[in-house]
Amino acid sequence: MNKAQKKIFVVIAILLFVVSLFFPCYSVEGKGPNTIGAIGLIAFFLGWLNFNLIGIVSLANPLFFFSIIFLFKKKKERLALFLSVLSLIFCLCFFFVDRIIINEGGMTAEIDQFLNGYWLWLTAIFLIFICTLIMNISKREK
């Protein structure tokens, strides 16, 4: 994979990530996507405040950005792959979250379904994982 292809992967992934911030990520029982953290931007800024699995899921975001940074550093492709794998694992952990805080009072509700914001976020992280994987495989073949 050459530099131009790598840049295309990264630009698409970052665009998907940014777009995901403006879409609802999930719906909860009885309320649909009309809860405090359902919009991606709110989940991005406040998700780490949850002291349960959601806080761990929020670690996917900095790992995503660090994997992009290390992707462009010489001799750091393995670290970029490791960080992108961790980011993808944390992102997929959101599937195991069954209840989420729905208001300022700390009330929780069960997640009914995952919406476009989550799928765009997952796709962005998956693209960086694929890019780092291809980079590491092509580097080994040389």
N, C-alpha and C positions, 0 to 999 in steps of 0.2 A: 504494500500500500504506500503510495507516494504522499507527499505533503498536501497536495491539492485535494486528494480523496479524503485524507484525514480531516482537513478543514471543512469539507462538505459535510461529513458525518457530524462534526462538532457543531457547526452552525445549525444544522437541522435539529440536533438534540437540544441545543439551547433554545431555539425557537419553540419547539414542542414544550419544553419546560416552562417558558414564559407564558405561552398560551394556556397551559394547564392551570396557571394561577388565577385565571379569570373564569373558570368553569367550576361548577359544583363537583365535589369529589365523591360524595356519598349521600344517601338518603336514609333517614331513620324512621322507625315505626310511627306511623300516624302523622308525621310532620313533613315528609318528603325531604327535599334539599334545603328547606327553609330553616336551618338551624345555624347557630353562630359559626361553627368551624367548618361548615360544609363547603364554603367557597375556598378554592385553593390558596388564595392570597392570605386569608386568615389562618388557614391550617399551616401555611409556610411560616408565618411569623409567631404563631402561638402554640403550635403543635408540641413543641419541646416542653411546654409547661405542664403537660400531663405526666404524672408520676406513675405511669404504667407502661404497657407495651407501646403506646402511641409515642411517648417520649423517645423510645428507642428507634421507632420507625422514622422519626424526624432526623435522626443521624444520617439517613440516606442522602439528604440534601448537601451537607458539607462534604461528604465523601464523594458525591457526584462531581462537585466543583473541583475538589482536589485531584480526582482522577483525570479531569480535563487538563488541569495545570501540568500534572506529571506526564501526561500523554505527549506534550510538546517539549519535554526536557530530554536531553540526550541521556541514554543509559538509565532511564527511569520508567521504561515501558512496563517492566514487571510490577513495579509498585503501582502504576496506574491500573494494571489488570487486577491486582489484589484489592485496591480501593473500589474499583467498579464492581467487582464480585460482592464485596461487603455491602455496597450501596444497593445492589440488586436484591440481595438477601433481605436487607432491612425493609426495602420497598415491598417485597413480597410478604413480609411479616404482617403487613396491614390486613391481609386476608384472615389472620387469626384473631383480629380484634373483633369482639362480638358486641361490646357496649362502648359508647363514646359520650363525652360530656356535651350536652346540648344547650346549656344556658349558663348565665353568670353565677347562678346559685349552685352549680356543680351537679345538677340533675343529669342522669345518664339515660340513654335509650339504646335500643338494639339497632344495629346497622342493617337495613333491609337490602340495599344493593349499592354497588360501586358505579359511579357515574363517569362522564367523560373526563373530568379533571384528573381523576385517578388513573384512568387508562392512558391519557396523554403523558402524565408524569412517569408512569411505568415504562412507556415506550421510549421516552427520552433517556431514561437510565439504561434501558436495554440496548439502545443504539450505542451508547458509550461503551457498554460492556462488549458488544460485538466489535466495535472499532479497536478497543484495546486487545481483544483476543486475536483479531486478524493481524494486528501489529506484532504481537508476540510470536505468532506462528510464522509470519513472513521473516521475522528477524532470525528465527532458528534455522530456517531453510537456507539462509545466506552463508 
